[in-house]
Amino acid sequence: MRERRYPTVMTDAEWVRGLPLLPVPGWMRGRGGRPEAYCHRAVLDAIRYLVDNGIKWRAMLVDFPPGDRIYAFFRRWAPPWSRSSTTGCARGSARSWGGTRSRRPA
């Protein structure tokens, strides 16, 4: 049993349900590469903490893997439509949804 330091840390039941949804690393499928340095469960706990508390990727707590590694995992795993909403770029988000920007009158 893992110690729950934060309310966003997954329970064992949540982990069992979410594990099949994660991408299988290339090295496990025989595509080469090397094993990942951080546990997927720790990375998902960090993403849940980030979403719940609205912190920046760079401001990740030391209890979690480094923010750049968490972000790289998120970019690899998340669907394309969800990526633009986390970058804070309204223009990119509007483009991904097919929206248009408002124009100033000339």
N, CA, C and O atoms as a GROMACS GRO file, in nm:
protein
  424
    1MET      N    1   0.084  -0.118   0.000
    1MET     CA    2   0.000   0.000   0.000
    1MET      C    3   0.089   0.125   0.000
    1MET      O    4   0.179   0.138   0.082
    2ARG      N    5   0.062   0.214  -0.092
    2ARG     CA    6   0.140   0.338  -0.102
    2ARG      C    7   0.085   0.443  -0.007
    2ARG      O    8  -0.034   0.445   0.023
    3GLU      N    9   0.172   0.528   0.039
    3GLU     CA   10   0.131   0.639   0.123
    3GLU      C   11   0.073   0.748   0.035
    3GLU      O   12   0.133   0.787  -0.065
    4ARG      N   13  -0.045   0.798   0.071
    4ARG     CA   14  -0.106   0.907  -0.005
    4ARG      C   15  -0.063   1.040   0.055
    4ARG      O   16  -0.113   1.080   0.160
    5ARG      N   17   0.028   1.106  -0.012
    5ARG     CA   18   0.076   1.236   0.037
    5ARG      C   19  -0.016   1.350  -0.003
    5ARG      O   20  -0.027   1.450   0.068
    6TYR      N   21  -0.082   1.334  -0.116
    6TYR     CA   22  -0.170   1.439  -0.168
    6TYR      C   23  -0.305   1.378  -0.203
    6TYR      O   24  -0.312   1.258  -0.232
    7PRO      N   25  -0.410   1.456  -0.201
    7PRO     CA   26  -0.543   1.402  -0.235
    7PRO      C   27  -0.553   1.355  -0.380
    7PRO      O   28  -0.642   1.276  -0.412
    8THR      N   29  -0.463   1.400  -0.467
    8THR     CA   30  -0.470   1.363  -0.608
    8THR      C   31  -0.397   1.233  -0.640
    8THR      O   32  -0.404   1.185  -0.753
    9VAL      N   33  -0.328   1.175  -0.544
    9VAL     CA   34  -0.256   1.050  -0.566
    9VAL      C   35  -0.358   0.939  -0.590
    9VAL      O   36  -0.455   0.925  -0.516
   10MET      N   37  -0.334   0.860  -0.694
   10MET     CA   38  -0.428   0.754  -0.731
   10MET      C   39  -0.431   0.641  -0.629
   10MET      O   40  -0.329   0.604  -0.571
   11THR      N   41  -0.550   0.589  -0.609
   11THR     CA   42  -0.563   0.469  -0.527
   11THR      C   43  -0.522   0.349  -0.612
   11THR      O   44  -0.505   0.362  -0.734
   12ASP      N   45  -0.505   0.235  -0.549
   12ASP     CA   46  -0.468   0.115  -0.623
   12ASP      C   47  -0.577   0.078  -0.724
   12ASP      O   48  -0.546   0.032  -0.834
   13ALA      N   49  -0.703   0.096  -0.687
   13ALA     CA   50  -0.814   0.063  -0.779
   13ALA      C   51  -0.812   0.155  -0.901
   13ALA      O   52  -0.836   0.109  -1.013
   14GLU      N   53  -0.784   0.284  -0.881
   14GLU     CA   54  -0.775   0.377  -0.994
   14GLU      C   55  -0.659   0.341  -1.086
   14GLU      O   56  -0.670   0.350  -1.208
   15TRP      N   57  -0.548   0.300  -1.027
   15TRP     CA   58  -0.431   0.263  -1.105
   15TRP      C   59  -0.460   0.141  -1.192
   15TRP      O   60  -0.421   0.137  -1.309
   16VAL      N   61  -0.527   0.043  -1.135
   16VAL     CA   62  -0.560  -0.079  -1.211
   16VAL      C   63  -0.651  -0.046  -1.328
   16VAL      O   64  -0.636  -0.102  -1.436
   17ARG      N   65  -0.746   0.045  -1.307
   17ARG     CA   66  -0.838   0.083  -1.416
   17ARG      C   67  -0.769   0.168  -1.522
   17ARG      O   68  -0.803   0.158  -1.640
   18GLY      N   69  -0.674   0.250  -1.484
   18GLY     CA   70  -0.609   0.340  -1.579
   18GLY      C   71  -0.490   0.281  -1.652
   18GLY      O   72  -0.454   0.331  -1.759
   19LEU      N   73  -0.430   0.178  -1.600
   19LEU     CA   74  -0.310   0.119  -1.660
   19LEU      C   75  -0.329   0.076  -1.805
   19LEU      O   76  -0.241   0.102  -1.887
   20PRO      N   77  -0.440   0.011  -1.841
   20PRO     CA   78  -0.455  -0.029  -1.982
   20PRO      C   79  -0.467   0.089  -2.079
   20PRO      O   80  -0.449   0.071  -2.199
   21LEU      N   81  -0.498   0.207  -2.029
   21LEU     CA   82  -0.514   0.324  -2.115
   21LEU      C   83  -0.382   0.391  -2.151
   21LEU      O   84  -0.376   0.472  -2.243
   22LEU      N   85  -0.276   0.357  -2.080
   22LEU     CA   86  -0.146   0.419  -2.104
   22LEU      C   87  -0.078   0.359  -2.226
   22LEU      O   88  -0.099   0.242  -2.258
   23PRO      N   89   0.004   0.438  -2.294
   23PRO     CA   90   0.076   0.385  -2.409
   23PRO      C   91   0.184   0.286  -2.363
   23PRO      O   92   0.244   0.303  -2.257
   24VAL      N   93   0.206   0.187  -2.443
   24VAL     CA   94   0.311   0.089  -2.415
   24VAL      C   95   0.442   0.147  -2.470
   24VAL      O   96   0.449   0.184  -2.587
   25PRO      N   97   0.545   0.155  -2.387
   25PRO     CA   98   0.672   0.210  -2.435
   25PRO      C   99   0.727   0.129  -2.551
   25PRO      O  100   0.706   0.008  -2.560
   26GLY      N  101   0.799   0.196  -2.641
   26GLY     CA  102   0.854   0.132  -2.760
   26GLY      C  103   0.946   0.016  -2.729
   26GLY      O  104   0.946  -0.083  -2.801
   27TRP      N  105   1.025   0.028  -2.624
   27TRP     CA  106   1.120  -0.080  -2.592
   27TRP      C  107   1.047  -0.206  -2.551
   27TRP      O  108   1.103  -0.316  -2.565
   28MET      N  109   0.925  -0.195  -2.500
   28MET     CA  110   0.849  -0.314  -2.462
   28MET      C  111   0.783  -0.380  -2.583
   28MET      O  112   0.744  -0.496  -2.576
   29ARG      N  113   0.773  -0.306  -2.692
   29ARG     CA  114   0.715  -0.361  -2.815
   29ARG      C  115   0.822  -0.405  -2.914
   29ARG      O  116   0.791  -0.440  -3.028
   30GLY      N  117   0.947  -0.404  -2.870
   30GLY     CA  118   1.056  -0.448  -2.957
   30GLY      C  119   1.100  -0.344  -3.058
   30GLY      O  120   1.164  -0.378  -3.157
   31ARG      N  121   1.066  -0.217  -3.035
   31ARG     CA  122   1.104  -0.111  -3.128
   31ARG      C  123   1.234  -0.043  -3.088
   31ARG      O  124   1.272   0.057  -3.149
   32GLY      N  125   1.300  -0.094  -2.989
   32GLY     CA  126   1.426  -0.034  -2.946
   32GLY      C  127   1.405   0.073  -2.842
   32GLY      O  128   1.295   0.093  -2.791
   33GLY      N  129   1.511   0.141  -2.811
   33GLY     CA  130   1.505   0.244  -2.708
   33GLY      C  131   1.543   0.186  -2.574
   33GLY      O  132   1.584   0.070  -2.563
   34ARG      N  133   1.528   0.266  -2.473
   34ARG     CA  134   1.564   0.221  -2.340
   34ARG      C  135   1.445   0.241  -2.246
   34ARG      O  136   1.355   0.319  -2.275
   35PRO      N  137   1.444   0.171  -2.134
   35PRO     CA  138   1.333   0.185  -2.038
   35PRO      C  139   1.323   0.328  -1.987
   35PRO      O  140   1.423   0.399  -1.976
   36GLU      N  141   1.203   0.367  -1.957
   36GLU     CA  142   1.180   0.502  -1.906
   36GLU      C  143   1.234   0.515  -1.764
   36GLU      O  144   1.238   0.418  -1.689
   37ALA      N  145   1.276   0.634  -1.729
   37ALA     CA  146   1.342   0.657  -1.602
   37ALA      C  147   1.244   0.672  -1.485
   37ALA      O  148   1.282   0.656  -1.369
   38TYR      N  149   1.118   0.704  -1.515
   38TYR     CA  150   1.023   0.732  -1.408
   38TYR      C  151   0.902   0.641  -1.419
   38TYR      O  152   0.857   0.606  -1.528
   39CYS      N  153   0.851   0.605  -1.304
   39CYS     CA  154   0.733   0.520  -1.295
   39CYS      C  155   0.612   0.592  -1.354
   39CYS      O  156   0.589   0.709  -1.323
   40HIS      N  157   0.535   0.524  -1.437
   40HIS     CA  158   0.417   0.585  -1.498
   40HIS      C  159   0.315   0.628  -1.394
   40HIS      O  160   0.244   0.727  -1.412
   41ARG      N  161   0.307   0.555  -1.286
   41ARG     CA  162   0.212   0.591  -1.181
   41ARG      C  163   0.250   0.725  -1.116
   41ARG      O  164   0.164   0.808  -1.088
   42ALA      N  165   0.379   0.746  -1.094
   42ALA     CA  166   0.426   0.872  -1.037
   42ALA      C  167   0.401   0.987  -1.134
   42ALA      O  168   0.366   1.098  -1.093
   43VAL      N  169   0.418   0.961  -1.263
   43VAL     CA  170   0.395   1.064  -1.364
   43VAL      C  171   0.246   1.100  -1.369
   43VAL      O  172   0.212   1.218  -1.375
   44LEU      N  173   0.160   1.000  -1.365
   44LEU     CA  174   0.016   1.029  -1.366
   44LEU      C  175  -0.028   1.101  -1.239
   44LEU      O  176  -0.113   1.190  -1.245
   45ASP      N  177   0.029   1.065  -1.126
   45ASP     CA  178  -0.001   1.137  -1.003
   45ASP      C  179   0.039   1.284  -1.015
   45ASP      O  180  -0.033   1.373  -0.969
   46ALA      N  181   0.153   1.309  -1.078
   46ALA     CA  182   0.199   1.446  -1.097
   46ALA      C  183   0.106   1.524  -1.190
   46ALA      O  184   0.076   1.640  -1.165
   47ILE      N  185   0.060   1.461  -1.298
   47ILE     CA  186  -0.032   1.527  -1.390
   47ILE      C  187  -0.163   1.559  -1.319
   47ILE      O  188  -0.219   1.667  -1.337
   48ARG      N  189  -0.212   1.465  -1.240
   48ARG     CA  190  -0.336   1.490  -1.165
   48ARG      C  191  -0.318   1.606  -1.066
   48ARG      O  192  -0.408   1.687  -1.048
   49TYR      N  193  -0.201   1.613  -1.002
   49TYR     CA  194  -0.173   1.722  -0.910
   49TYR      C  195  -0.169   1.855  -0.984
   49TYR      O  196  -0.225   1.955  -0.938
   50LEU      N  197  -0.105   1.856  -1.098
   50LEU     CA  198  -0.094   1.977  -1.180
   50LEU      C  199  -0.232   2.027  -1.222
   50LEU      O  200  -0.262   2.146  -1.210
   51VAL      N  201  -0.316   1.936  -1.270
   51VAL     CA  202  -0.450   1.975  -1.316
   51VAL      C  203  -0.535   2.023  -1.199
   51VAL      O  204  -0.608   2.121  -1.212
   52ASP      N  205  -0.527   1.955  -1.086
   52ASP     CA  206  -0.609   1.991  -0.970
   52ASP      C  207  -0.570   2.126  -0.911
   52ASP      O  208  -0.657   2.203  -0.870
   53ASN      N  209  -0.441   2.155  -0.907
   53ASN     CA  210  -0.394   2.277  -0.841
   53ASN      C  211  -0.360   2.391  -0.936
   53ASN      O  212  -0.335   2.502  -0.891
   54GLY      N  213  -0.360   2.364  -1.065
   54GLY     CA  214  -0.336   2.470  -1.162
   54GLY      C  215  -0.197   2.529  -1.158
   54GLY      O  216  -0.178   2.647  -1.186
   55ILE      N  217  -0.098   2.448  -1.123
   55ILE     CA  218   0.039   2.499  -1.119
   55ILE      C  219   0.102   2.490  -1.257
   55ILE      O  220   0.045   2.431  -1.349
   56LYS      N  221   0.219   2.548  -1.270
   56LYS     CA  222   0.294   2.541  -1.396
   56LYS      C  223   0.376   2.413  -1.398
   56LYS      O  224   0.409   2.356  -1.294
   57TRP      N  225   0.408   2.368  -1.521
   57TRP     CA  226   0.489   2.247  -1.536
   57TRP      C  227   0.623   2.264  -1.463
   57TRP      O  228   0.672   2.170  -1.401
   58ARG      N  229   0.681   2.382  -1.470
   58ARG     CA  230   0.812   2.406  -1.409
   58ARG      C  231   0.804   2.412  -1.257
   58ARG      O  232   0.906   2.399  -1.190
   59ALA      N  233   0.685   2.431  -1.202
   59ALA     CA  234   0.669   2.446  -1.057
   59ALA      C  235   0.628   2.315  -0.990
   59ALA      O  236   0.569   2.317  -0.882
   60MET      N  237   0.658   2.203  -1.052
   60MET     CA  238   0.620   2.073  -0.997
   60MET      C  239   0.693   2.049  -0.865
   60MET      O  240   0.810   2.084  -0.852
   61LEU      N  241   0.626   1.990  -0.772
   61LEU     CA  242   0.685   1.960  -0.641
   61LEU      C  243   0.797   1.858  -0.654
   61LEU      O  244   0.801   1.779  -0.749
   62VAL      N  245   0.889   1.861  -0.559
   62VAL     CA  246   1.002   1.769  -0.564
   62VAL      C  247   0.962   1.624  -0.535
   62VAL      O  248   1.040   1.532  -0.558
   63ASP      N  249   0.842   1.603  -0.485
   63ASP     CA  250   0.794   1.467  -0.461
   63ASP      C  251   0.762   1.394  -0.590
   63ASP      O  252   0.746   1.272  -0.590
   64PHE      N  253   0.752   1.466  -0.700
   64PHE     CA  254   0.718   1.408  -0.830
   64PHE      C  255   0.841   1.413  -0.921
   64PHE      O  256   0.939   1.482  -0.891
   65PRO      N  257   0.836   1.340  -1.032
   65PRO     CA  258   0.945   1.351  -1.130
   65PRO      C  259   0.956   1.495  -1.183
   65PRO      O  260   0.863   1.573  -1.165
   66PRO      N  261   1.067   1.529  -1.247
   66PRO     CA  262   1.084   1.666  -1.298
   66PRO      C  263   0.974   1.706  -1.396
   66PRO      O  264   0.922   1.623  -1.471
   67GLY      N  265   0.940   1.833  -1.393
   67GLY     CA  266   0.831   1.885  -1.476
   67GLY      C  267   0.851   1.863  -1.625
   67GLY      O  268   0.754   1.837  -1.696
   68ASP      N  269   0.974   1.873  -1.673
   68ASP     CA  270   0.996   1.853  -1.817
   68ASP      C  271   0.972   1.708  -1.858
   68ASP      O  272   0.925   1.683  -1.970
   69ARG      N  273   1.001   1.613  -1.771
   69ARG     CA  274   0.974   1.472  -1.800
   69ARG      C  275   0.825   1.443  -1.796
   69ARG      O  276   0.774   1.364  -1.876
   70ILE      N  277   0.755   1.506  -1.703
   70ILE     CA  278   0.610   1.488  -1.694
   70ILE      C  279   0.544   1.546  -1.818
   70ILE      O  280   0.454   1.485  -1.876
   71TYR      N  281   0.588   1.664  -1.859
   71TYR     CA  282   0.532   1.728  -1.978
   71TYR      C  283   0.559   1.644  -2.103
   71TYR      O  284   0.472   1.631  -2.189
   72ALA      N  285   0.680   1.588  -2.114
   72ALA     CA  286   0.712   1.504  -2.230
   72ALA      C  287   0.621   1.382  -2.235
   72ALA      O  288   0.576   1.342  -2.342
   73PHE      N  289   0.596   1.322  -2.121
   73PHE     CA  290   0.505   1.206  -2.115
   73PHE      C  291   0.364   1.249  -2.155
   73PHE      O  292   0.297   1.180  -2.232
   74PHE      N  293   0.320   1.362  -2.104
   74PHE     CA  294   0.186   1.413  -2.136
   74PHE      C  295   0.173   1.439  -2.286
   74PHE      O  296   0.072   1.401  -2.346
   75ARG      N  297   0.271   1.502  -2.346
   75ARG     CA  298   0.267   1.531  -2.491
   75ARG      C  299   0.261   1.402  -2.574
   75ARG      O  300   0.192   1.397  -2.676
   76ARG      N  301   0.331   1.300  -2.530
   76ARG     CA  302   0.330   1.173  -2.601
   76ARG      C  303   0.197   1.099  -2.585
   76ARG      O  304   0.154   1.029  -2.677
   77TRP      N  305   0.134   1.115  -2.470
   77TRP     CA  306   0.018   1.034  -2.436
   77TRP      C  307  -0.115   1.102  -2.465
   77TRP      O  308  -0.210   1.036  -2.507
   78ALA      N  309  -0.124   1.232  -2.445
   78ALA     CA  310  -0.251   1.302  -2.457
   78ALA      C  311  -0.296   1.316  -2.602
   78ALA      O  312  -0.213   1.327  -2.692
   79PRO      N  313  -0.427   1.316  -2.625
   79PRO     CA  314  -0.477   1.338  -2.761
   79PRO      C  315  -0.444   1.481  -2.806
   79PRO      O  316  -0.432   1.570  -2.723
   80PRO      N  317  -0.431   1.503  -2.936
   80PRO     CA  318  -0.391   1.635  -2.987
   80PRO      C  319  -0.483   1.749  -2.944
   80PRO      O  320  -0.436   1.860  -2.921
   81TRP      N  321  -0.612   1.725  -2.934
   81TRP     CA  322  -0.705   1.833  -2.898
   81TRP      C  323  -0.686   1.880  -2.756
   81TRP      O  324  -0.722   1.994  -2.725
   82SER      N  325  -0.633   1.798  -2.668
   82SER     CA  326  -0.616   1.841  -2.529
   82SER      C  327  -0.483   1.912  -2.507
   82SER      O  328  -0.466   1.981  -2.407
   83ARG      N  329  -0.390   1.895  -2.597
   83ARG     CA  330  -0.257   1.955  -2.579
   83ARG      C  331  -0.261   2.106  -2.586
   83ARG      O  332  -0.193   2.172  -2.507
   84SER      N  333  -0.337   2.162  -2.678
   84SER     CA  334  -0.335   2.307  -2.696
   84SER      C  335  -0.397   2.379  -2.577
   84SER      O  336  -0.361   2.493  -2.550
   85SER      N  337  -0.488   2.315  -2.505
   85SER     CA  338  -0.552   2.383  -2.393
   85SER      C  339  -0.458   2.395  -2.274
   85SER      O  340  -0.481   2.478  -2.187
   86THR      N  341  -0.353   2.314  -2.268
   86THR     CA  342  -0.262   2.321  -2.154
   86THR      C  343  -0.146   2.415  -2.179
   86THR      O  344  -0.070   2.445  -2.086
   87THR      N  345  -0.130   2.461  -2.300
   87THR     CA  346  -0.016   2.549  -2.328
   87THR      C  347  -0.046   2.694  -2.292
   87THR      O  348   0.046   2.775  -2.285
   88GLY      N  349  -0.171   2.726  -2.269
   88GLY     CA  350  -0.206   2.863  -2.235
   88GLY      C  351  -0.213   2.954  -2.355
   88GLY      O  352  -0.218   3.076  -2.339
   89CYS      N  353  -0.214   2.898  -2.472
   89CYS     CA  354  -0.217   2.978  -2.594
   89CYS      C  355  -0.358   2.975  -2.653
   89CYS      O  356  -0.399   2.875  -2.711
   90ALA      N  357  -0.430   3.083  -2.637
   90ALA     CA  358  -0.568   3.088  -2.686
   90ALA      C  359  -0.572   3.077  -2.838
   90ALA      O  360  -0.664   3.018  -2.894
   91ARG      N  361  -0.472   3.134  -2.903
   91ARG     CA  362  -0.469   3.129  -3.049
   91ARG      C  363  -0.455   2.986  -3.099
   91ARG      O  364  -0.526   2.945  -3.192
   92GLY      N  365  -0.366   2.910  -3.040
   92GLY     CA  366  -0.349   2.771  -3.078
   92GLY      C  367  -0.473   2.689  -3.050
   92GLY      O  368  -0.508   2.600  -3.127
   93SER      N  369  -0.539   2.720  -2.939
   93SER     CA  370  -0.660   2.648  -2.904
   93SER      C  371  -0.771   2.675  -3.004
   93SER      O  372  -0.842   2.584  -3.044
   94ALA      N  373  -0.786   2.800  -3.044
   94ALA     CA  374  -0.890   2.835  -3.141
   94ALA      C  375  -0.863   2.767  -3.275
   94ALA      O  376  -0.956   2.723  -3.342
   95ARG      N  377  -0.737   2.759  -3.314
   95ARG     CA  378  -0.705   2.694  -3.440
   95ARG      C  379  -0.733   2.544  -3.434
   95ARG      O  380  -0.781   2.486  -3.532
   96SER      N  381  -0.705   2.482  -3.321
   96SER     CA  382  -0.727   2.338  -3.313
   96SER      C  383  -0.875   2.304  -3.317
   96SER      O  384  -0.911   2.194  -3.359
   97TRP      N  385  -0.959   2.394  -3.277
   97TRP     CA  386  -1.104   2.371  -3.281
   97TRP      C  387  -1.166   2.426  -3.408
   97TRP      O  388  -1.287   2.416  -3.426
   98GLY      N  389  -1.087   2.484  -3.495
   98GLY     CA  390  -1.139   2.538  -3.620
   98GLY      C  391  -1.200   2.676  -3.604
   98GLY      O  392  -1.269   2.724  -3.694
   99GLY      N  393  -1.175   2.740  -3.491
   99GLY     CA  394  -1.230   2.873  -3.468
   99GLY      C  395  -1.151   2.981  -3.537
   99GLY      O  396  -1.043   2.955  -3.590
  100THR      N  397  -1.203   3.100  -3.537
  100THR     CA  398  -1.131   3.211  -3.597
  100THR      C  399  -1.107   3.316  -3.491
  100THR      O  400  -1.183   3.326  -3.394
  101ARG      N  401  -1.003   3.394  -3.510
  101ARG     CA  402  -0.975   3.502  -3.419
  101ARG      C  403  -1.055   3.623  -3.460
  101ARG      O  404  -1.083   3.643  -3.579
  102SER      N  405  -1.092   3.703  -3.364
  102SER     CA  406  -1.162   3.826  -3.398
  102SER      C  407  -1.060   3.926  -3.454
  102SER      O  408  -0.945   3.930  -3.410
  103ARG      N  409  -1.101   4.004  -3.549
  103ARG     CA  410  -1.012   4.102  -3.612
  103ARG      C  411  -1.056   4.243  -3.574
  103ARG      O  412  -1.175   4.272  -3.561
  104ARG      N  413  -0.958   4.327  -3.559
  104ARG     CA  414  -0.989   4.468  -3.530
  104ARG      C  415  -1.029   4.537  -3.659
  104ARG      O  416  -0.975   4.506  -3.765
  105PRO      N  417  -1.122   4.630  -3.650
  105PRO     CA  418  -1.155   4.706  -3.771
  105PRO      C  419  -1.036   4.791  -3.812
  105PRO      O  420  -0.965   4.846  -3.727
  106ALA      N  421  -1.014   4.802  -3.940
  106ALA     CA  422  -0.901   4.879  -3.991
  106ALA      C  423  -0.927   5.027  -3.986
  106ALA      O  424  -0.841   5.106  -4.026
   0.00000   0.00000   0.00000
